[in-house]
Amino acid sequence: MNHRPISLLPDVLISQIAAGEVVDRPASVVKELLENALDAGASEITVRIDGGGIQRICIQDNGKGIPQDELELAVTRHATSKIQSLNELESVMSLGFRGEALASIASVSQFTLSSYPKHQDSAYSISNQSGQWLLEPSAASPGTTVDVQSLYFSTPARRKFLKTEQTEFFHCLDVVKRMALANPAVTWLVYRDGKLQSRFQESSWSARVFSILEAMANGASKPIDVHAADMQLHGAVGLPDAARGKGDMQFFYVNGRFVKDKLINHAVRSAYEDVLHGDKFPSFVLFLNLPANEVDVNVHPAKTEVRFRNARAVHQWVRHSIQASLAPSRAVVPLSDSPASADQVAASTPVSSNAWRSSTGSAPVVQVQAKSAALPFLREELADYIQAYRPLEPAPRPVQITAQPKEPQAEPPRAAEDAEYLGQAIAQVHGIYILALRTDGMVVVDMHAAHERVLYEQFKNALDNQQTISSQELLVPLLVQIDPRLASEVDNGQHLWEKLGFRLSLISTQELAVRAVPSMLAGQDLSALLQQWLEDLQLYGVAHVLERQRNEWLAGLACHTAVRANRKLTIPEMNALLRSMERTERSDQCNHGRPTWRHFSLSEMDKWFLRGQ
């Protein structure tokens, strides 16, 4: 038991305690110093890392600099030029603002700050290398240079927790990349142990992204730029089939600040749920801009976490914006190939209605029959729709390719000059794949996976277009125990419950009576589902769990009813599926996130056989 009297801690110890939160590794030092450089308006920043940042970190910028008479204040705890009042703190837009970084860094290193403002006659520096602060003239270049050496020499215990020099360097480099992505107008140079490691020249935003994140280049991502009221989301989202085994290419910025936020991560992940395969991680670079007073960036000393004033609205908007960006299929005529718009493409007229019939004159066999054993709870909801389903039938166009040429000497099938983006079917390969011809190469389609996605989207639309989902009254109300803190969500979400076919009422703050349920959920165990749904409503304002459950069931139905392998299709039936894909959202992936088609260009095939070499 400690019986020493209460006393004030020494300033140096206070700074060292703060350093444990703010500068837990060399990369944290780099982050704090780069934020200051950007806030100073720098257009060129040089980063020098020696010994993984433990030996030396030197950040040089060409920003506005710090006047001589402010240098001592700059290294004093809780001194800053960026906020002066609580109102400014609540609407802060600068990157560094807490006034702790320089003092904390200096308390655990040999530290020199040199600055040369444009209006000053010469440069000055302040250094603690003699054991106390020394202010003297310097030969520094215009701007500011911060030189941090022997990091953690005064707190050796901290050094024991660091990794190898190589690991620490790459953590530092990651910080530079995060900053560079958000600031393409700035030129960045990174030196490692005296040698130039990376250079990011001033460029457009897209060029900067592709230079740093090569996995998002070459058509592997889609741009996004959406506005709603006073919010804007822009950037790029990686295509689902370019997802990675780890989440190392995920960058989200709020008002220019890189953040790691659970709410945002959930919104992005759920936006990809319908198109991502397995445990893959999507790549993205996204910038969310909103009024400064709508977000609190002062949640964590390292400023990597934020809190939104209206978290539910932000979550839903981010999620739906990304979903909408990912929804359009690549299986449409690209603008570079045709002047036609996407709407014109959807209204194109490929094949005459007679060609949709097989040689026996019967209707195409790609129709769907509901299987009694497959998810019977959906029969009532979708029976009429399922029985009536056919692939979307386009209007007439002259037929260029026939299913079964009557004459042996007939000209072999070829692609029409104005063929659709997925081309014209010419063959079925091993009862699994459709081979289609395009003017610039060929397309291979997994017919089951493609048909599965087409059906799945049709089923979702059939349910979504209903005003309310039909419900089934329970003879005896189902009593469900809930967390008391979630009780208010039952009353708050009554309009949602009723639209989705539920009739609920609170018996107490811990018990819920379920009197009616959606027909599709009849006979299901609802206790865990309702508890999780209430938690989702509280956190995100959306019934994400129920939607995910619904989609899993519809995906299962689509999988069971889609055309199977070894099912022989006629050429018109294959073309019917291709045209349906071109008009279906997310048709690039099946319901499980696997790709449905691949394009092979003529130049690519020439390389296979070394033509022209």
C-alpha positions as CSV (number, residue, x, y, z in Angstrom):
1,M,0.0,0.0,0.0
2,N,1.4,3.4,-1.0
3,H,1.3,5.9,1.9
4,R,3.2,8.7,0.2
5,P,1.4,12.1,0.2
6,I,-0.3,13.4,-2.9
7,S,1.9,15.6,-5.0
8,L,2.1,17.2,-8.4
9,L,4.0,15.1,-11.0
10,P,7.1,16.7,-12.6
11,D,6.5,18.2,-16.1
12,V,9.0,15.8,-17.7
13,L,7.2,12.8,-16.2
14,I,3.8,14.1,-17.3
15,S,5.1,14.4,-20.9
16,Q,6.6,10.9,-20.8
17,I,3.2,9.5,-19.6
18,A,1.6,11.4,-22.5
19,A,4.2,10.0,-24.8
20,G,3.1,6.5,-23.9
21,E,-0.3,7.3,-25.4
22,V,0.8,9.5,-28.3
23,V,4.1,8.1,-29.5
24,D,3.9,4.3,-28.8
25,R,6.2,3.5,-31.7
26,P,8.3,5.4,-34.3
27,A,5.4,5.4,-36.8
28,S,3.4,7.5,-34.3
29,V,6.1,10.1,-34.2
30,V,6.0,10.2,-38.0
31,K,2.3,10.7,-38.0
32,E,2.3,13.6,-35.5
33,L,5.1,15.4,-37.4
34,L,3.5,14.9,-40.8
35,E,0.2,16.3,-39.5
36,N,2.0,19.4,-38.4
37,A,3.7,19.7,-41.7
38,L,0.4,19.5,-43.6
39,D,-1.3,21.9,-41.3
40,A,1.6,24.4,-42.1
41,G,0.6,24.3,-45.8
42,A,3.6,22.3,-47.0
43,S,3.7,21.3,-50.7
44,E,6.8,19.1,-50.4
45,I,7.7,16.9,-47.5
46,T,10.9,14.8,-47.0
47,V,10.9,11.9,-44.5
48,R,14.2,10.4,-43.4
49,I,14.1,7.2,-41.3
50,D,17.3,5.6,-39.9
51,G,17.3,2.4,-38.0
52,G,13.6,1.8,-38.3
53,G,13.0,5.3,-36.8
54,I,14.7,4.4,-33.5
55,Q,18.0,5.9,-34.4
56,R,16.5,8.9,-36.3
57,I,13.4,10.4,-37.7
58,C,13.8,13.7,-39.6
59,I,10.8,15.4,-41.2
60,Q,11.5,18.5,-43.4
61,D,8.7,20.6,-45.0
62,N,8.5,23.8,-47.0
63,G,5.5,25.1,-45.0
64,K,5.0,28.5,-43.4
65,G,7.4,27.8,-40.5
66,I,7.4,28.8,-36.8
67,P,8.6,32.3,-35.8
68,Q,11.6,32.6,-33.6
69,D,9.6,33.9,-30.6
70,E,7.2,31.0,-30.7
71,L,9.7,28.1,-30.8
72,E,9.9,27.7,-27.0
73,L,6.1,27.6,-26.8
74,A,6.0,25.0,-29.6
75,V,7.7,22.5,-27.4
76,T,5.7,23.3,-24.3
77,R,2.9,21.0,-23.3
78,H,-0.6,22.1,-24.3
79,A,0.6,24.9,-26.4
80,T,-0.9,25.1,-29.9
81,S,-1.9,27.7,-32.6
82,K,-4.8,25.5,-33.8
83,I,-7.5,26.0,-31.2
84,Q,-8.2,28.7,-28.6
85,S,-11.7,27.8,-27.3
86,L,-14.1,25.0,-26.7
87,N,-16.1,26.1,-29.8
88,E,-13.0,25.7,-31.9
89,L,-12.3,22.3,-30.4
90,E,-15.8,21.1,-31.2
91,S,-15.4,22.2,-34.9
92,V,-11.6,21.5,-35.4
93,M,-10.5,20.9,-39.0
94,S,-6.8,20.8,-38.5
95,L,-5.0,17.5,-38.2
96,G,-2.8,18.1,-35.2
97,F,-4.4,20.2,-32.4
98,R,-3.9,18.7,-29.0
99,G,-0.7,20.5,-28.2
100,E,1.0,17.4,-26.7
101,A,2.9,15.9,-29.6
102,L,6.1,17.9,-29.7
103,A,6.6,18.0,-25.9
104,S,5.9,14.3,-25.6
105,I,8.3,13.4,-28.4
106,A,11.0,15.6,-27.0
107,S,10.6,14.0,-23.6
108,V,11.7,10.6,-24.9
109,S,14.3,11.6,-27.5
110,Q,17.1,13.9,-28.5
111,F,15.1,16.6,-30.2
112,T,15.8,19.5,-32.5
113,L,13.2,21.8,-34.1
114,S,14.5,24.2,-36.8
115,S,12.3,26.7,-38.6
116,Y,12.7,29.5,-41.2
117,P,9.5,31.4,-41.8
118,K,9.4,33.4,-45.1
119,H,9.1,36.8,-43.4
120,Q,12.1,36.1,-41.1
121,D,15.7,37.1,-41.9
122,S,17.2,33.8,-40.8
123,A,16.4,30.3,-39.4
124,Y,16.5,29.4,-35.7
125,S,16.4,26.1,-33.9
126,I,15.5,24.8,-30.4
127,S,17.2,21.7,-29.1
128,N,17.2,19.6,-25.9
129,Q,20.4,17.7,-26.7
130,S,22.3,19.5,-24.0
131,G,19.8,18.4,-21.3
132,Q,17.9,21.7,-21.4
133,W,16.3,23.8,-24.1
134,L,18.7,25.8,-26.2
135,L,17.5,28.4,-28.7
136,E,20.1,29.4,-31.3
137,P,20.5,30.5,-35.0
138,S,20.4,27.7,-37.6
139,A,21.2,27.0,-41.2
140,A,17.9,25.4,-41.9
141,S,16.1,25.7,-45.3
142,P,12.8,27.7,-45.5
143,G,10.0,25.8,-43.7
144,T,10.4,23.5,-40.7
145,T,12.7,20.6,-39.9
146,V,12.1,18.3,-36.9
147,D,15.0,16.0,-36.1
148,V,14.3,13.2,-33.6
149,Q,17.2,11.0,-32.6
150,S,17.7,8.1,-30.1
151,L,14.0,7.6,-29.6
152,Y,13.1,6.2,-26.2
153,F,16.6,6.6,-24.9
154,S,15.1,8.0,-21.6
155,T,12.5,5.2,-21.4
156,P,14.3,2.0,-22.3
157,A,11.4,-0.1,-21.3
158,R,9.4,1.2,-24.2
159,R,12.1,0.1,-26.7
160,K,11.7,-3.5,-25.5
161,F,8.2,-3.6,-27.1
162,L,9.3,-2.5,-30.5
163,K,9.7,-4.9,-33.4
164,T,12.7,-5.3,-35.9
165,E,14.0,-2.2,-37.6
166,Q,12.5,-3.4,-40.9
167,T,9.1,-3.9,-39.3
168,E,9.2,-0.4,-37.7
169,F,10.3,1.2,-41.0
170,F,7.4,-0.2,-42.9
171,H,5.0,1.0,-40.2
172,C,6.5,4.4,-40.8
173,L,6.1,4.0,-44.6
174,D,2.5,3.0,-44.1
175,V,1.8,6.3,-42.3
176,V,3.4,8.3,-45.2
177,K,1.2,6.4,-47.7
178,R,-1.9,7.1,-45.7
179,M,-1.0,10.8,-45.7
180,A,0.0,10.8,-49.4
181,L,-3.3,9.3,-50.5
182,A,-5.2,12.1,-48.8
183,N,-2.8,14.9,-50.2
184,P,-2.0,14.2,-53.8
185,A,-1.0,17.9,-54.4
186,V,2.0,17.3,-52.0
187,T,5.3,15.8,-53.2
188,W,6.6,13.2,-50.8
189,L,10.1,11.7,-50.5
190,V,11.0,8.9,-48.2
191,Y,14.6,7.9,-47.4
192,R,15.6,4.8,-45.6
193,D,19.1,4.8,-44.0
194,G,20.2,7.5,-46.5
195,K,18.7,5.8,-49.6
196,L,15.6,7.0,-51.5
197,Q,12.9,4.4,-50.8
198,S,9.8,6.0,-52.2
199,R,8.8,9.2,-54.1
200,F,5.3,10.3,-54.7
201,Q,5.3,13.3,-57.1
202,E,2.5,15.9,-57.1
203,S,-0.3,14.3,-59.2
204,S,-4.0,13.9,-59.7
205,W,-5.9,12.0,-57.0
206,S,-6.5,8.9,-59.2
207,A,-2.8,8.8,-60.3
208,R,-1.7,8.9,-56.6
209,V,-4.1,6.1,-55.6
210,F,-2.9,3.8,-58.4
211,S,0.8,4.6,-57.8
212,I,0.4,3.6,-54.1
213,L,-2.3,0.9,-54.4
214,E,-1.4,-1.0,-57.6
215,A,-4.0,-3.6,-56.7
216,M,-6.8,-1.0,-57.4
217,A,-5.4,-0.1,-60.8
218,N,-6.2,-1.6,-64.2
219,G,-9.9,-1.5,-63.9
220,A,-9.9,-3.3,-60.5
221,S,-11.9,-0.5,-58.8
222,K,-14.8,1.8,-59.3
223,P,-15.0,5.6,-58.5
224,I,-17.5,6.9,-56.1
225,D,-18.7,10.5,-55.6
226,V,-22.1,11.0,-53.9
227,H,-23.6,13.9,-52.0
228,A,-26.5,14.1,-49.6
229,A,-27.4,17.3,-47.7
230,D,-24.2,18.4,-46.1
231,M,-22.3,15.1,-46.5
232,Q,-20.1,13.9,-49.3
233,L,-18.4,10.5,-49.9
234,H,-15.9,10.2,-52.7
235,G,-13.0,7.9,-53.6
236,A,-12.7,4.5,-55.0
237,V,-14.0,1.0,-54.1
238,G,-12.2,-2.1,-55.2
239,L,-14.2,-4.7,-57.2
240,P,-15.2,-7.8,-55.3
241,D,-13.2,-10.2,-57.4
242,A,-10.1,-8.1,-56.6
243,A,-10.5,-8.6,-52.8
244,R,-7.5,-9.7,-50.8
245,G,-6.7,-12.1,-48.0
246,K,-5.9,-9.3,-45.6
247,G,-7.3,-5.9,-45.0
248,D,-4.1,-3.9,-45.8
249,M,-5.7,-1.8,-48.5
250,Q,-8.5,-0.2,-46.6
251,F,-8.3,3.6,-46.2
252,F,-11.1,5.7,-44.8
253,Y,-10.8,9.4,-44.1
254,V,-13.1,11.7,-42.2
255,N,-12.6,15.4,-43.1
256,G,-9.1,14.5,-44.4
257,R,-8.1,12.5,-41.3
258,F,-7.4,8.8,-41.5
259,V,-9.5,6.9,-39.1
260,K,-10.2,3.4,-37.9
261,D,-13.8,3.4,-36.9
262,K,-15.9,0.3,-36.0
263,L,-19.1,2.0,-37.3
264,I,-17.5,2.8,-40.6
265,N,-15.9,-0.6,-40.9
266,H,-19.3,-2.3,-40.3
267,A,-21.0,-0.1,-42.9
268,V,-18.3,-0.9,-45.6
269,R,-18.2,-4.6,-44.8
270,S,-22.0,-4.9,-44.9
271,A,-22.1,-3.0,-48.3
272,Y,-19.9,-5.8,-49.7
273,E,-21.7,-8.7,-48.1
274,D,-23.7,-9.7,-51.1
275,V,-20.7,-9.8,-53.5
276,L,-17.7,-10.8,-51.5
277,H,-16.4,-14.4,-51.4
278,G,-15.4,-16.1,-48.2
279,D,-13.3,-14.1,-45.7
280,K,-11.8,-11.8,-48.3
281,F,-11.2,-8.1,-47.6
282,P,-12.2,-5.4,-50.1
283,S,-9.8,-2.6,-51.0
284,F,-11.0,1.0,-50.8
285,V,-9.9,4.6,-50.4
286,L,-12.9,6.7,-49.2
287,F,-13.2,10.2,-48.0
288,L,-16.2,11.3,-45.9
289,N,-16.7,15.0,-45.6
290,L,-19.2,16.5,-43.2
291,P,-19.5,19.6,-41.0
292,A,-16.9,19.7,-38.3
293,N,-19.4,20.0,-35.6
294,E,-21.0,16.7,-36.7
295,V,-18.0,14.7,-35.7
296,D,-15.8,14.5,-32.6
297,V,-12.2,13.8,-33.5
298,N,-11.0,14.3,-29.9
299,V,-11.9,10.8,-28.8
300,H,-8.5,9.2,-28.6
301,P,-5.0,10.7,-28.0
302,A,-3.8,9.3,-31.3
303,K,-6.8,10.8,-33.1
304,T,-7.5,7.7,-35.1
305,E,-11.0,7.2,-33.7
306,V,-14.0,9.5,-34.2
307,R,-17.5,9.8,-32.9
308,F,-20.4,11.0,-35.1
309,R,-23.2,13.1,-33.8
310,N,-25.7,11.1,-35.9
311,A,-24.0,7.7,-36.2
312,R,-27.1,5.9,-37.6
313,A,-27.5,8.3,-40.5
314,V,-23.8,8.2,-41.3
315,H,-23.8,4.4,-41.2
316,Q,-26.8,4.0,-43.4
317,W,-25.7,6.6,-46.0
318,V,-22.2,5.2,-46.3
319,R,-23.5,1.6,-46.6
320,H,-26.1,2.4,-49.2
321,S,-23.7,4.7,-51.2
322,I,-21.1,1.9,-51.5
323,Q,-23.8,-0.7,-52.3
324,A,-25.1,1.6,-55.1
325,S,-21.6,2.1,-56.5
326,L,-21.0,-1.7,-56.6
327,A,-24.4,-2.6,-58.0
328,P,-23.8,-1.8,-61.7
329,S,-22.4,-4.8,-63.5
330,R,-19.4,-4.6,-65.8
331,A,-21.4,-6.7,-68.3
332,V,-22.7,-3.6,-70.1
333,V,-21.2,-1.8,-73.1
334,P,-18.5,0.5,-71.8
335,L,-18.5,4.1,-72.9
336,S,-15.2,3.7,-74.6
337,D,-16.7,1.0,-76.9
338,S,-19.9,2.6,-77.7
339,P,-21.5,6.1,-77.5
340,A,-24.7,4.5,-76.1
341,S,-25.6,5.2,-72.6
342,A,-26.3,2.5,-70.0
343,D,-30.0,3.0,-70.4
344,Q,-29.7,2.6,-74.2
345,V,-27.8,-0.6,-73.7
346,A,-30.5,-2.0,-71.4
347,A,-33.0,-1.2,-74.1
348,S,-31.0,-2.8,-76.9
349,T,-32.7,-5.4,-79.2
350,P,-30.5,-8.5,-79.6
351,V,-32.6,-11.5,-81.0
352,S,-36.0,-12.0,-82.5
353,S,-38.6,-13.6,-80.3
354,N,-38.8,-16.7,-82.5
355,A,-35.1,-17.4,-81.9
356,W,-35.9,-17.8,-78.2
357,R,-37.5,-21.1,-79.0
358,S,-35.7,-24.4,-79.4
359,S,-35.7,-26.4,-82.6
360,T,-38.8,-28.3,-81.4
361,G,-40.7,-25.0,-81.2
362,S,-41.1,-25.2,-77.4
363,A,-40.4,-22.3,-75.0
364,P,-36.8,-22.1,-73.6
365,V,-36.2,-24.5,-70.7
366,V,-34.4,-21.8,-68.6
367,Q,-37.7,-21.3,-66.7
368,V,-37.7,-21.8,-62.9
369,Q,-39.9,-24.2,-61.0
370,A,-40.2,-23.9,-57.3
371,K,-39.0,-27.1,-55.6
372,S,-41.2,-28.2,-52.7
373,A,-38.2,-29.3,-50.7
374,A,-36.3,-26.0,-51.1
375,L,-37.1,-23.4,-48.5
376,P,-40.8,-24.0,-48.3
377,F,-41.5,-20.8,-46.3
378,L,-40.9,-18.8,-49.5
379,R,-43.6,-20.6,-51.5
380,E,-46.4,-18.4,-50.3
381,E,-44.5,-15.2,-50.8
382,L,-43.0,-15.9,-54.2
383,A,-45.1,-18.7,-55.7
384,D,-46.7,-16.6,-58.4
385,Y,-43.5,-14.8,-59.2
386,I,-41.4,-18.0,-59.4
387,Q,-43.9,-19.9,-61.6
388,A,-44.0,-16.9,-64.0
389,Y,-40.3,-16.3,-64.2
390,R,-38.4,-16.4,-67.5
391,P,-35.1,-14.8,-68.4
392,L,-35.7,-11.1,-69.5
393,E,-36.8,-11.4,-73.1
394,P,-35.3,-8.6,-75.3
395,A,-37.0,-7.1,-78.4
396,P,-36.1,-8.3,-81.9
397,R,-32.8,-8.0,-83.6
398,P,-31.6,-9.9,-86.7
399,V,-30.1,-13.3,-85.7
400,Q,-26.4,-13.6,-86.6
401,I,-25.7,-16.9,-84.9
402,T,-27.9,-20.0,-85.0
403,A,-28.1,-22.8,-82.6
404,Q,-28.1,-25.7,-85.1
405,P,-27.1,-24.9,-88.7
406,K,-29.0,-27.0,-91.1
407,E,-26.4,-27.0,-93.8
408,P,-23.1,-28.7,-93.2
409,Q,-21.3,-26.1,-95.4
410,A,-22.8,-23.2,-93.4
411,E,-20.5,-20.4,-92.5
412,P,-19.0,-20.8,-88.9
413,P,-20.5,-18.6,-86.2
414,R,-18.9,-15.2,-85.8
415,A,-19.4,-12.2,-83.6
416,A,-21.6,-9.4,-84.9
417,E,-20.0,-6.0,-85.3
418,D,-22.4,-4.5,-82.8
419,A,-22.4,-7.5,-80.4
420,E,-23.5,-7.0,-76.8
421,Y,-20.8,-6.6,-74.2
422,L,-21.0,-10.3,-73.2
423,G,-21.1,-11.2,-76.9
424,Q,-23.0,-13.8,-78.7
425,A,-23.0,-17.4,-77.5
426,I,-21.4,-20.0,-79.8
427,A,-21.0,-23.1,-77.6
428,Q,-21.6,-24.8,-74.2
429,V,-18.4,-26.2,-72.8
430,H,-18.5,-29.4,-70.7
431,G,-22.1,-28.6,-69.7
432,I,-20.8,-25.9,-67.3
433,Y,-19.5,-22.9,-69.3
434,I,-21.0,-20.7,-72.0
435,L,-18.5,-19.6,-74.6
436,A,-19.4,-16.2,-76.2
437,L,-17.7,-14.3,-79.0
438,R,-16.9,-10.6,-78.9
439,T,-15.3,-8.5,-81.6
440,D,-12.3,-8.0,-79.3
441,G,-12.0,-11.6,-78.0
442,M,-14.1,-14.1,-76.1
443,V,-16.1,-14.4,-72.9
444,V,-16.5,-17.5,-70.7
445,V,-19.5,-17.6,-68.4
446,D,-20.2,-20.0,-65.5
447,M,-23.9,-20.6,-66.4
448,H,-25.0,-21.8,-63.0
449,A,-23.3,-19.0,-61.1
450,A,-24.6,-16.4,-63.6
451,H,-28.2,-17.7,-63.5
452,E,-28.0,-17.9,-59.7
453,R,-27.3,-14.2,-59.5
454,V,-30.0,-13.2,-62.0
455,L,-32.6,-15.2,-60.0
456,Y,-31.4,-13.9,-56.7
457,E,-31.7,-10.2,-57.7
458,Q,-35.2,-11.0,-59.2
459,F,-36.3,-12.5,-55.9
460,K,-35.0,-9.6,-53.8
461,N,-36.8,-7.1,-56.0
462,A,-40.0,-9.1,-55.8
463,L,-39.9,-8.8,-52.0
464,D,-38.6,-5.2,-51.9
465,N,-41.4,-4.0,-54.1
466,Q,-44.1,-5.1,-51.7
467,Q,-45.5,-2.4,-49.4
468,T,-45.4,-4.8,-46.5
469,I,-44.4,-8.4,-46.0
470,S,-47.3,-10.7,-45.3
471,S,-47.3,-11.9,-41.7
472,Q,-48.7,-14.9,-39.8
473,E,-50.5,-14.5,-36.5
474,L,-49.3,-16.6,-33.6
475,L,-51.9,-18.5,-31.6
476,V,-49.9,-18.0,-28.5
477,P,-47.6,-15.0,-28.3
478,L,-43.9,-15.8,-28.2
479,L,-42.2,-14.3,-25.2
480,V,-38.6,-13.2,-25.8
481,Q,-36.1,-12.0,-23.1
482,I,-34.2,-8.9,-24.2
483,D,-31.5,-6.7,-22.8
484,P,-33.2,-3.8,-20.9
485,R,-31.0,-1.2,-22.6
486,L,-32.6,-2.2,-25.9
487,A,-36.3,-1.9,-24.8
488,S,-36.7,1.5,-26.3
489,E,-35.9,0.2,-29.8
490,V,-39.1,-1.8,-29.8
491,D,-41.3,1.3,-29.7
492,N,-38.9,3.5,-31.8
493,G,-38.9,1.0,-34.6
494,Q,-42.7,0.1,-34.7
495,H,-43.1,1.3,-38.3
496,L,-40.2,-0.9,-39.3
497,W,-41.6,-3.9,-37.4
498,E,-45.0,-3.6,-39.0
499,K,-43.7,-3.1,-42.5
500,L,-41.6,-6.3,-42.1
501,G,-44.6,-8.3,-40.9
502,F,-43.9,-8.2,-37.1
503,R,-46.4,-7.3,-34.4
504,L,-44.5,-6.7,-31.1
505,S,-45.2,-5.2,-27.7
506,L,-43.3,-4.7,-24.6
507,I,-44.4,-6.5,-21.5
508,S,-41.6,-5.1,-19.4
509,T,-38.1,-3.7,-20.0
510,Q,-36.8,-7.2,-20.1
511,E,-39.5,-9.1,-22.0
512,L,-41.0,-8.8,-25.4
513,A,-44.3,-10.3,-26.7
514,V,-44.2,-11.4,-30.4
515,R,-47.8,-11.7,-31.7
516,A,-47.2,-12.0,-35.5
517,V,-44.2,-12.8,-37.6
518,P,-43.3,-12.6,-41.3
519,S,-44.6,-15.6,-43.2
520,M,-41.1,-16.4,-44.3
521,L,-39.9,-16.7,-40.6
522,A,-42.7,-19.0,-39.5
523,G,-41.3,-21.8,-37.4
524,Q,-37.9,-20.2,-37.0
525,D,-36.2,-19.5,-33.7
526,L,-36.6,-15.8,-33.3
527,S,-35.1,-15.2,-29.8
528,A,-31.5,-14.7,-30.9
529,L,-32.5,-13.0,-34.2
530,L,-34.7,-10.3,-32.4
531,Q,-32.0,-9.7,-29.8
532,Q,-29.4,-9.1,-32.5
533,W,-31.7,-7.0,-34.6
534,L,-32.5,-4.7,-31.6
535,E,-28.7,-4.3,-31.1
536,D,-28.3,-3.4,-34.8
537,L,-31.1,-0.9,-34.6
538,Q,-29.5,0.8,-31.6
539,L,-26.0,0.9,-33.2
540,Y,-26.7,1.4,-36.9
541,G,-30.4,2.2,-37.2
542,V,-30.9,-0.7,-39.7
543,A,-32.2,-4.2,-39.3
544,H,-29.1,-5.6,-40.8
545,V,-29.4,-9.1,-39.3
546,L,-32.8,-9.7,-40.6
547,E,-31.8,-8.4,-44.1
548,R,-28.8,-10.7,-44.1
549,Q,-30.9,-13.7,-43.0
550,R,-33.5,-12.9,-45.7
551,N,-30.8,-12.6,-48.3
552,E,-29.2,-16.0,-47.2
553,W,-32.6,-17.7,-47.7
554,L,-33.2,-16.0,-51.1
555,A,-29.7,-16.9,-52.2
556,G,-30.4,-20.5,-51.2
557,L,-33.6,-20.5,-53.3
558,A,-31.7,-19.0,-56.2
559,C,-29.0,-21.7,-55.9
560,H,-31.5,-24.5,-55.9
561,T,-33.5,-23.2,-58.8
562,A,-30.7,-22.0,-61.1
563,V,-29.8,-24.1,-64.2
564,R,-27.6,-27.0,-63.2
565,A,-24.3,-28.3,-64.7
566,N,-24.7,-30.7,-67.6
567,R,-28.1,-29.1,-68.5
568,K,-27.9,-28.7,-72.3
569,L,-28.9,-25.2,-73.4
570,T,-29.7,-24.1,-76.9
571,I,-27.8,-21.1,-78.4
572,P,-30.9,-18.8,-77.9
573,E,-31.2,-19.9,-74.3
574,M,-27.5,-19.1,-73.7
575,N,-28.0,-15.7,-75.3
576,A,-31.0,-15.2,-73.1
577,L,-28.9,-15.7,-70.0
578,L,-26.2,-13.3,-71.4
579,R,-28.7,-10.6,-72.0
580,S,-30.2,-11.1,-68.6
581,M,-26.8,-10.7,-67.0
582,E,-26.3,-7.4,-68.8
583,R,-29.5,-6.1,-67.2
584,T,-28.9,-7.4,-63.7
585,E,-27.1,-5.6,-60.9
586,R,-24.1,-7.3,-59.4
587,S,-24.1,-10.0,-62.1
588,D,-20.3,-10.0,-62.1
589,Q,-20.4,-12.3,-59.0
590,C,-22.7,-15.1,-57.9
591,N,-24.5,-15.0,-54.6
592,H,-21.4,-16.4,-52.9
593,G,-19.1,-13.8,-54.3
594,R,-17.4,-15.9,-57.0
595,P,-16.9,-14.5,-60.4
596,T,-19.6,-15.4,-63.1
597,W,-17.6,-14.4,-66.2
598,R,-14.2,-13.7,-67.6
599,H,-13.1,-11.8,-70.8
600,F,-10.1,-12.9,-72.8
601,S,-8.9,-10.3,-75.3
602,L,-7.4,-11.1,-78.7
603,S,-4.1,-9.5,-77.6
604,E,-4.1,-11.7,-74.5
605,M,-4.7,-14.8,-76.6
606,D,-1.9,-13.8,-79.1
607,K,0.5,-13.8,-76.1
608,W,-0.5,-17.3,-75.2
609,F,0.7,-18.5,-78.7
610,L,3.6,-16.0,-79.1
611,R,1.9,-14.5,-82.2
612,G,3.9,-11.6,-83.6
613,Q,7.0,-12.5,-81.5
